[in-house]
Amino acid sequence: MPVHCQQSPVLAGSAALVAMGALVLYWAKPSGYGKYVPAAVCLSARAAWFLQELPSFAVPAVILALQPRTLFGSPATVLLGLFCLHYFHRTFVYSFLTRGRSFPVALIFSSFFFCLGNGLLQSYYLIYCAEYPAEWYTDIRFSLGLFLFLLGMGINIHSDYILRQLRKPGEIIYRIPQGGLFTYVSGANFLGEIIEWIGYALASWSLPALTFAFFSLCFLGLRAFHHHRFYLKVFEDYPKSRKTLIPFIF
Ligand code: NDX
């Protein structure tokens, strides 16, 4: 373990992600935005997604920029760069394309601090604690993890695109998603993101990444369950063969 790595914040941050994931499942309530938005003070979806996801991009991007050029190309900087890539898309592309409904201001604050904390945790661990052998890029954990990360990101972006095409600009209506992995599951975009963060945890072989994958599985898995239940309730002709999150299984 490098000399300037403090174990305690890494363990505390990872434990917090596990606790939040468990809390999400224990409460098992629909997350109060999108289909389940309560009557609350809201901000437009574009502004909300930009503001709440920004820390997950800005924190690792600044930490990477402060690293000596000699460090660029090391597994830690490449892995942190992948994290930045995901959140660059979520912050500057997804948020400006979304046709979602307004987002509760209270949730934006908790999301902002969630993304700030997760950005700090993943960045701190990779830059100040992680150690990788010289042959890490040829290790099966890195190559399989990178493949899953990119596969999951592709599924996630494609599925979110399908959802966006269900509405004309300004519409706030729900229709049955068709095509892509929505042929098999109601939470295709969530399945993509879960695969992505499982791949990231494999490629970085780190506790913080593993616990973020666990949190995403809990939060998005439950959200897929609520979406599937919503669709079955609202659409009589919802495809009966379609599963919630895992094709042909669940
Ligand atoms: N944001 C991650 N909990 C969350 C914000 C809320 O990125 O304190 C987790 C994220 C945060 C949450 C975040 C963490 C936990 C928090 C919570 C707030 C409170 C909570 C902090 C940070 C908390 C405790 C106390 C336990 C700690 O109108 P609309 O918006 O529904 O329209 C939707 C549209 N759409 C349709 N349109 C037409 N017809 C249909 N049938 C449609 N179905 C959907 O598509 C949207 O515009 C769009 C996508 O909607 P949806 O519901 O499918 O996805 P959504 O949940 O909005 O996520 C969007 C993307 C998606 O790719 C997903 O994978 C990713 O963001 N995401 C989302 C949530 C968390 C996350 C990733 C992650 O954990 N990795």
Residues whose N, C-alpha, C, O or C-beta is under 5 A from the ligand:
A	BS01	NDX	M20 L23 V24 G34 K35 T98 R99 G100 R101 L107 S110 S111 F114 N156 D160 L163 L166 I173 Y174 R175 I176 P177 N189 F190 E193 S216 F219
